[in-house]
Amino acid sequence: MVERFLIALRTGQLQELMEILAPDVVFIADGGGLAAAARTPIHGLERIAKILARANRAVETFETKSVWLNGAPAGLIEINSEPAAVSVTVENGHVTRIYVMVNPRKLTRLNEPSELAR
C-alpha cells in the first residue's frame, strides 16, 4: 500500500489517490519550525487528494523511494532536492493517516537501524 501511495503521489494521479485514501483520512505534517509544513491536521479524502495532486504539479522535480521509518515501511520524498519522509497508516485496505516529516533534524537517520537504550 505504501508503494502504491508513493507511485500515485509521484505521478499526480488524482483518481488513484482517491481510490486508496479512506474517506476520513487525516494528513499531518511536522516541520519542527525549521521547514514549511501545514500547521494543523488536514481532514478529508477529496481535500487531501487535491492538495497532494496539486503539490506534485507545482514542483520541478519530485522523486520517491521506499525506506524504513520507525521500523515500518515508509517513503522518502525529494521535492526539488529537499527531503521529506512520509509514513501512512493503513486500515481495511485504505490509507487512514498520512504523516509527513520535513523537519531536517528528524530526517538525518532515515533507513538506519536505531539502538534502543534506557
Summary of the structure (lengths in Angstrom):
residues: 118
radius of gyration: 13.8
end to end distance: 33.4
largest distance: 45.8
contacts: 327
relative contact order: 0.24
helix: 25%
strand: 39%
